[in-house]
Amino acid sequence: MSIIRLLNIKKKIKPETFYEQLAKDGLLVDYLNKFLSDKINSDEDFKREIFETLLLHSNEPFVEVEKYYLEKLISSLSYFLEYTSQWRESNQ
C-alpha cells in the first residue's frame, strides 16, 4: 500500500474537531466573538486555522474570511510584481 493512499485514508477517518462541528452548526463565529476574540486578534496562526475551518466547514459565507484571504492574495501578488519588476522593465 502506498504512502499517499495511507495519507488519504487517514484524512478520511480523522475525527471532526470541536471548531469544525461549530462551523457546520453555524455557531463558530458567535463562539469566537464570545470566548476567543482576543486570541483570534493576536494569534495569526490561530486566526488562519479558524478561517480555514470556516471556509471548509461552514454552510454560509463570511465576509471576514473572504477579506482575509483577499488581503493575503493581494500581498502575494504585490510581492510577485515587485520581485519581477526588474525583469519586466528590461524586457519592454
N, C-alpha and C positions, 0 to 999 in steps of 0.2 A: 504494500500500500504506500502510495507516495505521500510525501510530507505535505504537499499542497492539499491533497484530499483530506488528510487528517486535520489540517487547519480549518478547512471548510466545514467539516463535521463538528469541530469544536465550536465554531461560530454559531452553528445551528442549535446546539444543545446548551449554550451559555444561558444561565438564569437571568431573568429580567431584573434590572436594578430598581430600587425604590423610585429614583428620579424618572426612569422610563415609564413606570406604571403611572406616576403622577402626570406625566406628559400625555399619555394615552387617555387619561381621565379628564384632561383639561384643567388640572389643578396645580401644575408645577409653577406657573408664574405667580399665582397667589401665595403658594408656599414660600417661594423665594422672596417675594416682597415682604412677607410677614416675619420670616425667620432668618434669612440669609442675605439680606440686601447689602450689608457691609462687606461680606465676603465676596459677593459677585462683583462689587465695585472695586475691590482692592486686589483680588487674586485673578490675574489674567488667564492662567491655566484652568482654573475652576470655571471661569466665565465661558471659555472656549468649549469645555466639556459639556456644560449645561446647554449652551446654544446648539451644539451638535445634537444633543439629546432632543431638544425641542424640534430641531429641523427634521430629524429622522422619525420621531415617535409621536409628535403632536398631530392632531387632526385638523388644526386650524393654523393659518399663517400668523406670524408675529412680526410687526414692523421692526422691533428692536433687533431681532435676529437677522432679518434681511439687511438692515442698515449696517450691522456689524460686519457681515460678510462682504457687502459692497465697499465698505471702508478698507477692508483687507485687500480686496481686489484692486482698488484704486492705488493703494500703497505699492502693491506688487508691480502694477503696470507703470507707475511713476518711476520706480527703481529701474525697470526694464528700459524705459525710454531714456533715462539718464545714462544708463550703462551703455546703451547702443548709440547715443547721440554722436559721439565722435566718428563712429563708423558710418552712420547715415549722412553726416555732413561731408565726409570725404568722398562719398560715392555720388553726390549730387552734382 
